[in-house]
């Protein structure tokens, strides 16, 4: 539904305010976007996105996990 849950601000998506912008420096010199999606039993999804500075990745990484409960 596109609802923001938790700590966030709409200006992260459009027209970011200067306080949200900072250059990545030193060893952590690239911007990294991490997206995690949890699927709930009734089909709902909760997506968590985190943007941060980090080192240059050496190769593309993709992780997928499937947890089954007994």
C-alpha positions in Angstrom: 0.0 0.0 0.0 3.1 2.2 0.1 2.6 3.2 3.7 5.7 4.3 5.6 6.2 2.4 8.9 8.7 3.4 11.5 11.4 6.1 11.2 11.4 7.7 7.8 10.6 10.9 5.9 8.9 11.3 2.6 11.7 13.6 1.4 13.9 10.5 1.2 12.0 9.7 -2.0 11.5 13.1 -3.6 13.4 16.4 -3.2 15.7 15.3 -0.3 16.5 18.0 2.2 20.2 18.9 2.6 20.3 17.3 6.1 19.6 13.9 4.5 22.5 14.2 2.1 26.1 13.4 3.0 29.0 12.3 0.8 30.6 8.9 1.3 34.3 9.3 2.0 37.4 7.2 2.8 37.0 3.4 2.7 33.2 3.7 2.7 33.2 5.6 -0.6 30.1 4.3 -2.4 26.4 4.6 -1.7 24.8 1.2 -0.9 21.0 0.5 -1.0 19.8 -2.6 0.8 16.3 -3.9 0.4 14.8 -6.7 2.4 11.3 -8.0 1.9 9.4 -10.2 4.4 6.4 -12.1 3.2 3.7 -12.6 5.9 1.5 -15.7 5.9 -1.5 -13.8 4.6 0.5 -12.5 1.6 1.3 -9.1 2.9 4.8 -7.8 2.3 7.0 -5.6 4.6 9.9 -4.0 2.7 12.7 -2.4 4.6 15.1 -0.2 2.7 18.4 1.1 4.1 20.7 3.5 2.4 24.3 3.9 3.7 27.9 4.4 2.7 30.1 1.3 2.3 33.1 -0.1 0.5 33.0 -0.8 -3.3 31.5 -4.3 -3.7 33.9 -6.8 -5.3 31.1 -8.7 -7.1 27.3 -8.6 -7.2 25.7 -10.3 -4.3 22.1 -11.6 -4.0 20.9 -13.5 -1.0 17.6 -15.4 -0.9 16.4 -17.4 2.1 13.3 -19.5 2.6 12.3 -20.3 6.2 9.7 -23.0 6.6 8.0 -23.6 9.9 6.9 -27.1 10.9 
